[in-house]
């Protein structure tokens, strides 16, 4: 049987289309375990200024003022603090079935969760990355509907208005994990889930110590850091985005007034160009508050290498040194 040139081109096109239909659209939410639900809820609502969109006996659903989804953060009462799930919306309605087939073909264990079992989420697939990071893929998610006149915005593009309460971030931004082998884990996220590799840092021994990835055009939606203790994967932080540097300085004052210690910052990451502070919420999970950062539009973007000679500037352009805890402390994968 002779295979024509047209047939080969058609098969190549179908492969490309299949890759698209099983791709990721964007980061959607993170669910974390907290050992003190009351205190963590206080921190995220009164200090951070997030809004409660719903709550149950052991869960609180939260969002920033311009998060369009029902929630971007879930707090779950737990015996141990850490991360339970990180949710990613897929690019098409058919993508879940495509990922289900790929996971089956690759002999990767997964759990299919029927619509209605999770608040505001349709069918989803849950599985683990090679390092054990929790992945949740979904297509359907309820949008936030405001029923509170006190936070209703007159602007149609604002699901709720900016009140200035607490830190008052605009939106959910990214998550960060510590892993033993950054390069191996990054390759899996890029190859299997199609999350673009944006930039990375290497140390004097030519070992990858950090990789930053995104599916959208923001600097990163997930970051992978080398665990200095080499004792497995840990949850490093979740991050929310502010509009401007003056709001970041205001956030520093709010942390001081509420006895929330700033672990590191204010500083400026040279890699992304974003200004930051890191704090630990009452249950022990790390939270980054940041503003600025580069935007990436090129479809053929090549990952930028930060060599050891400039690696410290990548961490903080202004010259501060991260505390040891930044490279060793994280909470559990639950």
C-alpha positions as CSV (number, residue, x, y, z in Angstrom):
1,X,0.0,0.0,0.0
2,X,1.4,3.4,-1.0
3,X,1.0,6.2,1.5
4,X,0.6,9.5,-0.4
5,X,2.1,12.8,0.6
6,X,-1.4,14.2,1.2
7,X,-2.1,11.3,3.6
8,X,1.1,12.0,5.6
9,X,0.3,15.7,5.8
10,X,-3.3,14.9,7.0
11,X,-2.0,12.6,9.7
12,X,0.5,15.2,10.8
13,X,-2.3,17.8,11.0
14,X,-4.5,15.4,13.0
15,X,-1.7,14.9,15.5
16,X,-1.4,18.6,15.9
17,X,-5.1,19.0,16.4
18,X,-5.1,16.2,19.0
19,X,-2.3,18.0,20.9
20,X,-4.5,21.1,20.9
21,X,-7.6,19.4,22.1
22,X,-5.7,17.8,25.0
23,X,-4.0,21.0,26.1
24,X,-4.2,23.1,29.2
25,X,-5.9,26.6,29.1
26,X,-4.8,28.1,32.4
27,X,-4.3,27.7,36.1
28,X,-7.6,27.7,37.9
29,X,-7.4,27.2,41.7
30,X,-5.5,25.6,44.6
31,X,-6.9,23.7,47.5
32,X,-4.8,23.7,50.7
33,X,-5.1,22.0,54.0
34,X,-5.0,24.2,57.0
35,X,-4.7,23.2,60.7
36,X,-6.7,26.1,62.0
37,X,-9.5,26.9,59.6
38,X,-10.7,29.9,61.7
39,X,-7.4,31.7,61.8
40,X,-6.5,30.9,58.2
41,X,-9.9,32.2,57.1
42,X,-9.2,35.4,59.1
43,X,-5.9,35.9,57.4
44,X,-7.2,35.4,53.9
45,X,-10.3,37.5,54.4
46,X,-9.3,40.3,56.8
47,X,-5.6,40.6,56.1
48,X,-5.4,39.5,52.4
49,X,-8.8,40.9,51.6
50,X,-10.2,37.9,49.7
51,X,-13.9,37.2,49.5
52,X,-15.8,34.2,50.6
53,X,-18.0,32.9,47.8
54,X,-19.2,29.9,49.8
55,X,-18.4,27.8,52.8
56,X,-19.1,24.4,54.4
57,X,-18.4,22.9,57.8
58,X,-14.8,22.1,56.9
59,X,-14.2,24.2,53.7
60,X,-14.1,27.8,52.8
61,X,-14.1,29.0,49.1
62,X,-12.3,32.2,48.3
63,X,-11.6,34.6,45.4
64,X,-9.9,37.9,44.7
65,X,-12.1,40.8,43.6
66,X,-11.5,40.3,39.9
67,X,-11.3,36.5,39.9
68,X,-14.2,35.6,37.6
69,X,-14.5,32.0,38.8
70,X,-16.5,30.9,41.8
71,X,-13.2,30.4,43.7
72,X,-9.5,30.3,43.2
73,X,-8.6,29.1,46.7
74,X,-10.1,26.5,48.9
75,X,-9.2,26.1,52.6
76,X,-9.8,22.7,54.0
77,X,-9.6,21.9,57.7
78,X,-6.9,19.3,58.0
79,X,-4.6,17.6,60.6
80,X,-1.6,18.7,58.5
81,X,-1.0,21.9,56.4
82,X,-0.2,21.6,52.8
83,X,-1.6,21.3,49.3
84,X,-4.5,19.0,48.3
85,X,-5.1,19.8,44.7
86,X,-4.1,22.3,42.1
87,X,-6.7,22.8,39.4
88,X,-6.1,23.5,35.7
89,X,-8.8,24.3,33.2
90,X,-8.4,22.4,29.9
91,X,-8.6,24.1,26.6
92,X,-11.6,22.3,25.2
93,X,-14.6,20.3,26.4
94,X,-13.2,17.2,24.7
95,X,-9.8,17.5,26.4
96,X,-10.7,15.6,29.5
97,X,-11.4,12.4,27.5
98,X,-8.2,13.0,25.6
99,X,-6.2,13.2,28.8
100,X,-8.0,10.2,30.1
101,X,-6.8,8.2,27.1
102,X,-3.2,9.5,27.4
103,X,-3.1,8.7,31.1
104,X,-4.5,5.2,30.4
105,X,-1.9,4.6,27.6
106,X,0.9,5.8,29.9
107,X,-0.3,3.6,32.8
108,X,-0.6,6.6,35.1
109,X,-3.1,6.1,37.9
110,X,-5.9,8.7,37.9
111,X,-9.3,9.3,39.5
112,X,-12.3,10.5,37.5
113,X,-14.5,12.8,39.7
114,X,-18.1,13.2,38.5
115,X,-19.7,16.6,38.3
116,X,-21.3,17.6,41.5
117,X,-18.9,15.9,43.8
118,X,-16.8,19.1,44.1
119,X,-18.3,22.5,44.7
120,X,-18.7,24.5,41.5
121,X,-16.6,22.0,39.4
122,X,-17.8,19.7,36.6
123,X,-16.2,16.4,35.7
124,X,-12.5,16.4,36.6
125,X,-9.5,14.1,36.5
126,X,-7.1,13.9,39.4
127,X,-3.6,12.4,39.2
128,X,0.0,12.9,40.3
129,X,3.1,14.2,38.5
130,X,6.3,12.1,38.6
131,X,7.4,14.0,41.8
132,X,4.0,13.5,43.3
133,X,2.5,17.0,42.7
134,X,-1.3,16.9,42.7
135,X,-3.0,17.7,39.3
136,X,-6.7,18.3,38.8
137,X,-8.0,18.9,35.2
138,X,-11.5,20.2,34.6
139,X,-13.5,22.0,31.8
140,X,-16.6,23.2,33.6
141,X,-16.4,25.6,36.6
142,X,-19.1,28.0,37.8
143,X,-18.5,31.7,37.4
144,X,-18.8,33.9,40.5
145,X,-22.3,35.5,40.9
146,X,-22.4,38.3,43.3
147,X,-25.5,38.6,45.5
148,X,-24.1,41.2,48.0
149,X,-25.0,44.8,47.2
150,X,-22.1,46.0,49.4
151,X,-19.5,44.6,46.9
152,X,-21.5,45.0,43.7
153,X,-19.5,46.8,41.0
154,X,-21.1,49.2,38.5
155,X,-18.5,48.0,35.9
156,X,-19.5,44.9,34.0
157,X,-15.9,43.7,33.7
158,X,-15.6,43.6,37.5
159,X,-17.4,40.6,39.1
160,X,-17.1,42.5,42.4
161,X,-15.8,46.0,43.2
162,X,-12.4,47.0,44.6
163,X,-13.0,47.9,48.2
164,X,-9.4,48.3,49.4
165,X,-10.1,45.9,52.3
166,X,-6.9,44.2,53.4
167,X,-4.2,43.6,50.8
168,X,-6.9,43.4,48.2
169,X,-5.2,41.5,45.3
170,X,-6.7,41.7,41.9
171,X,-6.3,38.0,41.0
172,X,-4.9,34.6,41.7
173,X,-1.5,34.3,40.0
174,X,0.6,31.1,40.5
175,X,1.8,28.1,42.6
176,X,5.3,27.0,43.5
177,X,6.6,23.5,44.5
178,X,9.9,22.2,45.8
179,X,11.1,19.0,44.1
180,X,14.3,16.9,44.1
181,X,14.9,17.0,40.4
182,X,13.7,20.2,38.8
183,X,14.8,19.4,35.2
184,X,13.1,16.0,35.1
185,X,9.9,17.4,36.6
186,X,9.8,20.4,34.3
187,X,10.2,18.2,31.2
188,X,7.2,16.2,32.2
189,X,5.0,19.3,32.7
190,X,6.1,20.6,29.3
191,X,5.9,17.3,27.4
192,X,2.7,15.9,28.8
193,X,0.7,18.9,29.9
194,X,2.1,21.4,27.4
195,X,3.0,24.0,30.0
196,X,5.7,26.3,28.4
197,X,9.1,26.5,30.0
198,X,9.9,30.2,30.4
199,X,13.2,30.6,32.2
200,X,15.5,28.6,34.6
201,X,18.5,29.0,36.9
202,X,21.5,26.7,37.2
203,X,24.1,26.6,40.0
204,X,27.9,26.2,39.9
205,X,27.6,22.5,39.6
206,X,25.4,22.9,36.5
207,X,22.4,21.6,38.4
208,X,18.9,23.1,37.6
209,X,17.8,24.8,40.8
210,X,14.6,26.5,39.4
211,X,12.3,26.4,36.5
212,X,9.3,28.7,35.8
213,X,6.4,27.6,33.5
214,X,3.2,29.0,32.2
215,X,0.5,28.2,29.7
216,X,-0.8,31.7,29.4
217,X,1.3,34.8,28.7
218,X,2.1,35.7,32.3
219,X,5.7,35.0,33.6
220,X,4.7,31.7,35.3
221,X,1.7,29.8,36.6
222,X,3.8,27.1,38.2
223,X,7.3,27.2,39.5
224,X,9.6,24.3,40.4
225,X,12.4,24.8,42.9
226,X,15.2,22.4,44.0
227,X,14.6,21.1,47.5
228,X,17.9,21.9,49.3
229,X,17.2,19.0,51.7
230,X,16.5,16.5,48.8
231,X,13.8,14.9,50.9
232,X,11.0,14.9,48.3
233,X,8.4,17.3,47.0
234,X,6.8,20.0,49.2
235,X,4.4,22.8,48.6
236,X,6.3,26.1,48.5
237,X,3.7,28.8,48.1
238,X,0.6,30.2,46.4
239,X,0.6,33.7,45.0
240,X,-1.8,36.6,44.5
241,X,-1.3,39.6,42.2
242,X,-1.4,43.3,43.0
243,X,-1.7,46.2,40.6
244,X,1.3,48.3,41.7
245,X,4.4,48.6,43.9
246,X,2.7,51.1,46.3
247,X,0.1,48.4,47.0
248,X,2.9,46.0,47.9
249,X,4.4,48.5,50.4
250,X,0.9,48.9,51.9
251,X,0.7,45.1,52.2
252,X,3.9,45.1,54.2
253,X,2.4,47.6,56.6
254,X,-0.8,45.4,56.9
255,X,1.4,42.4,57.7
256,X,3.2,44.3,60.5
257,X,0.0,45.6,62.0
258,X,-1.5,42.1,62.1
259,X,1.6,40.3,63.5
260,X,2.2,38.4,60.3
261,X,6.0,38.0,59.8
262,X,7.4,38.8,56.4
263,X,9.8,35.9,55.6
264,X,11.5,37.7,52.7
265,X,11.1,41.0,51.0
266,X,10.2,43.5,49.7
267,X,12.4,42.6,46.8
268,X,12.4,42.2,43.1
269,X,12.9,38.9,41.2
270,X,15.3,39.5,38.3
271,X,13.9,36.5,36.4
272,X,10.4,37.8,36.1
273,X,10.8,41.4,37.0
274,X,8.1,41.1,39.7
275,X,8.3,42.8,43.1
276,X,7.4,40.5,46.0
277,X,7.0,39.7,49.7
278,X,6.6,36.2,51.2
279,X,4.6,35.6,54.4
280,X,3.5,32.5,56.3
281,X,-0.3,32.3,57.0
282,X,-1.4,31.1,60.5
283,X,-1.6,27.4,59.5
284,X,2.0,27.4,58.1
285,X,1.4,27.7,54.3
286,X,3.6,30.2,52.5
287,X,1.9,33.0,50.5
288,X,3.5,35.3,48.0
289,X,2.1,38.8,47.2
290,X,3.6,40.3,44.1
291,X,3.2,42.9,41.4
292,X,4.7,43.5,37.9
293,X,6.4,40.8,36.0
294,X,7.1,40.2,32.3
295,X,4.5,39.1,29.8
296,X,5.3,36.6,27.1
297,X,3.6,36.7,23.6
298,X,6.0,34.8,21.3
299,X,4.7,31.4,20.2
300,X,8.3,30.2,19.7
301,X,9.7,31.4,23.0
302,X,12.9,29.7,24.1
303,X,13.6,29.3,27.8
304,X,16.0,31.9,29.2
305,X,19.0,30.5,31.1
306,X,20.2,32.3,34.2
307,X,23.8,31.1,34.9
308,X,25.4,31.1,38.3
309,X,27.2,34.4,37.6
310,X,23.8,36.2,37.6
311,X,21.6,33.7,39.4
312,X,21.5,35.8,42.6
313,X,20.1,38.8,40.6
314,X,17.5,36.4,39.4
315,X,16.4,35.8,43.0
316,X,16.5,39.5,44.0
317,X,17.6,42.2,41.7
318,X,18.1,44.6,44.6
319,X,20.6,42.4,46.4
320,X,18.8,41.0,49.4
321,X,19.6,37.4,50.3
322,X,16.8,34.9,50.8
323,X,16.6,33.3,54.2
324,X,17.6,29.6,54.5
325,X,14.0,28.7,55.2
326,X,13.1,29.8,51.6
327,X,15.1,26.9,50.2
328,X,14.2,24.3,52.9
329,X,10.7,24.9,54.3
330,X,7.5,23.8,52.6
331,X,4.3,22.2,53.6
332,X,3.1,18.7,52.7
333,X,1.5,17.2,49.6
334,X,-1.7,15.9,51.2
